[in-house]
């Protein structure tokens, strides 16, 4: 028998597209989520005046980016522990 008789094994995370997405692109997703409040703060500073909007955007962006990054790491840990390789 040759290998042609057997189908390729399916990836363990194939039924879980969100897990696969976060495992693959989680770092960039966390950066994107953190950048949105910073850009909103920059826009508000330019539109409304006052540097306080930019400071608030940077603080909120840092907090949201950190929380998203921790969520991505949790998904990776759980997927590594529970999904077979």
Backbone bond lengths (Angstrom), bond angles and torsions (degrees), N, CA, C in turn:
res aa  C-N    CA-C-N  psi(-1)  N-CA   C-N-CA  omega(-1)  CA-C   N-CA-C  phi
1 X - - - 1.444 - - 1.518 110.11 -
2 X 1.278 114.49 146.27 1.453 119.12 178.88 1.522 109.66 -111.22
3 X 1.304 115.28 173.72 1.462 120.77 178.80 1.523 112.19 -69.97
4 X 1.307 117.20 -14.44 1.458 120.83 -179.23 1.527 111.33 -69.80
5 X 1.330 117.66 -19.87 1.457 121.13 -178.78 1.521 112.42 -77.72
6 X 1.308 117.41 -19.38 1.451 121.48 -175.92 1.517 110.25 -110.03
7 X 1.334 117.67 136.39 1.472 119.06 177.45 1.522 110.10 -72.84
8 X 1.308 114.59 156.53 1.460 120.17 176.39 1.518 108.81 -63.18
9 X 1.331 118.21 140.36 1.468 119.01 178.15 1.528 110.50 -67.19
10 X 1.312 114.75 141.71 1.459 120.53 179.79 1.522 109.31 -79.15
11 X 1.306 116.40 143.69 1.451 121.00 177.16 1.524 109.25 -62.55
12 X 1.334 116.46 145.42 1.468 120.41 -176.68 1.519 112.04 -67.03
13 X 1.339 117.05 -27.43 1.462 118.52 -179.38 1.531 112.62 -97.24
14 X 1.330 117.31 12.51 1.464 120.33 179.31 1.529 112.73 -60.10
15 X 1.337 119.63 -38.87 1.470 117.86 178.71 1.530 113.49 -74.95
16 X 1.299 117.31 -3.80 1.468 121.40 -176.39 1.531 110.20 -122.37
17 X 1.328 117.44 80.77 1.470 119.07 -175.66 1.529 113.69 -65.08
18 X 1.326 118.02 -32.24 1.465 119.46 179.20 1.527 110.83 -68.32
19 X 1.319 116.71 -38.96 1.472 120.63 176.98 1.523 109.88 -64.72
20 X 1.322 115.90 -43.82 1.468 119.87 179.03 1.527 110.91 -62.36
21 X 1.331 116.77 -41.11 1.465 120.97 178.90 1.525 111.21 -63.40
22 X 1.339 116.99 -45.72 1.466 120.07 -179.31 1.520 112.12 -69.60
23 X 1.327 117.81 -33.92 1.462 119.30 177.72 1.527 110.87 -67.93
24 X 1.322 116.00 -36.62 1.457 120.10 -175.90 1.532 113.21 -83.12
25 X 1.321 117.09 -45.20 1.468 121.40 -172.09 1.526 113.05 -120.21
26 X 1.320 117.80 20.91 1.451 121.52 -175.35 1.515 114.47 -59.99
27 X 1.326 117.21 -38.63 1.466 119.81 179.77 1.526 111.20 -62.36
28 X 1.318 116.45 -44.11 1.468 120.16 -178.85 1.523 111.09 -70.53
29 X 1.311 117.18 -34.78 1.461 120.66 177.61 1.533 109.73 -64.81
30 X 1.330 117.27 -43.24 1.467 120.77 178.95 1.528 110.90 -63.34
31 X 1.317 117.00 -40.55 1.465 120.43 177.70 1.529 110.24 -63.98
32 X 1.324 117.18 -41.41 1.467 121.03 178.80 1.511 112.27 -63.40
33 X 1.344 116.70 -44.12 1.461 120.01 178.36 1.525 110.95 -64.14
34 X 1.314 117.86 -35.32 1.457 120.83 178.72 1.518 113.09 -75.04
35 X 1.323 116.86 -27.71 1.463 120.31 -177.88 1.529 112.69 -77.56
36 X 1.318 117.66 -25.68 1.471 120.25 -176.94 1.533 112.06 -60.39
37 X 1.341 120.21 -49.72 1.477 118.33 178.54 1.528 113.22 -65.25
38 X 1.318 116.95 -31.87 1.463 119.42 177.88 1.522 109.83 -65.14
39 X 1.316 116.65 -44.86 1.466 119.91 178.35 1.525 111.19 -66.11
40 X 1.333 117.44 -37.66 1.465 120.25 176.91 1.530 110.72 -65.37
41 X 1.326 117.33 -39.29 1.463 120.73 176.72 1.516 111.91 -65.61
42 X 1.322 116.64 -38.56 1.466 120.75 176.89 1.524 110.41 -64.60
43 X 1.328 116.18 -43.70 1.457 119.82 178.67 1.536 110.43 -62.76
44 X 1.328 116.87 -44.89 1.461 120.48 -179.32 1.525 111.15 -64.10
45 X 1.335 116.48 -37.39 1.460 119.48 177.81 1.527 110.39 -63.15
46 X 1.318 116.42 -44.05 1.464 119.75 -178.87 1.526 111.69 -70.92
47 X 1.328 117.34 -36.71 1.462 120.68 -176.36 1.530 112.41 -81.37
48 X 1.320 116.91 -40.21 1.460 120.30 -172.92 1.518 113.47 -105.67
49 X 1.304 116.14 -15.83 1.459 119.78 -176.91 1.518 110.25 81.88
50 X 1.276 116.29 154.95 1.456 121.18 179.15 1.528 111.80 97.87
51 X 1.294 114.09 122.35 1.453 120.13 -177.14 1.530 111.87 -74.73
52 X 1.333 116.45 -11.81 1.463 120.29 -179.06 1.534 110.82 -61.86
53 X 1.327 117.79 -31.09 1.461 121.02 177.86 1.524 111.12 -64.97
54 X 1.305 116.45 -41.03 1.464 120.03 179.24 1.529 110.44 -68.12
55 X 1.317 116.96 -41.51 1.467 120.25 178.62 1.526 109.94 -62.73
56 X 1.317 117.11 -43.95 1.462 120.71 177.08 1.517 112.35 -62.59
57 X 1.324 116.66 -39.21 1.461 120.63 178.03 1.517 112.22 -65.63
58 X 1.324 116.49 -40.38 1.461 120.34 178.92 1.528 110.50 -66.55
59 X 1.331 117.19 -43.41 1.466 120.19 178.31 1.529 111.51 -64.38
60 X 1.329 116.47 -45.22 1.468 119.87 178.86 1.525 110.96 -65.53
61 X 1.325 117.11 -39.90 1.460 120.51 178.64 1.514 112.31 -63.88
62 X 1.333 116.18 -40.04 1.459 119.56 176.88 1.512 112.30 -63.97
63 X 1.342 115.82 -42.41 1.462 119.68 179.89 1.523 111.50 -67.33
64 X 1.316 117.30 -45.20 1.466 120.61 -179.71 1.519 110.88 -66.78
65 X 1.330 117.41 -41.26 1.468 120.32 177.07 1.516 111.96 -62.06
66 X 1.339 116.48 -40.52 1.465 120.33 178.43 1.524 111.05 -65.41
67 X 1.327 117.12 -45.12 1.464 120.42 178.73 1.527 111.49 -63.33
68 X 1.302 117.52 -41.69 1.463 120.46 179.06 1.515 110.97 -66.38
69 X 1.318 116.84 -39.81 1.461 120.56 178.29 1.529 110.84 -63.53
70 X 1.331 117.46 -40.33 1.456 119.94 178.46 1.532 110.23 -66.99
71 X 1.318 118.48 -36.23 1.463 121.43 176.69 1.530 110.60 -64.03
72 X 1.314 117.19 -43.36 1.464 121.08 178.45 1.528 110.37 -61.61
73 X 1.318 117.19 -42.26 1.461 119.88 178.82 1.522 111.22 -64.89
74 X 1.327 117.46 -38.99 1.466 119.92 176.90 1.522 111.46 -63.28
75 X 1.314 117.39 -42.35 1.461 120.58 177.65 1.529 110.03 -61.88
76 X 1.311 117.12 -42.01 1.466 119.71 179.38 1.523 111.81 -64.99
77 X 1.324 117.15 -41.76 1.468 120.61 179.42 1.522 110.11 -63.66
78 X 1.315 116.79 -47.38 1.454 120.29 -178.53 1.531 110.55 -64.98
79 X 1.321 117.36 -41.95 1.458 119.79 179.02 1.528 111.10 -64.68
80 X 1.323 118.20 -39.36 1.459 120.57 178.75 1.525 111.72 -65.82
81 X 1.337 116.03 -34.59 1.459 119.29 -177.88 1.530 112.33 -80.23
82 X 1.314 117.83 -35.64 1.461 120.24 -170.64 1.526 114.65 -102.11
83 X 1.311 118.83 -29.61 1.465 120.27 -178.70 1.522 110.02 -89.12
84 X 1.325 117.56 131.67 1.463 119.39 178.79 1.516 111.12 -69.52
85 X 1.287 114.91 155.17 1.471 119.51 179.55 1.499 110.34 -94.41
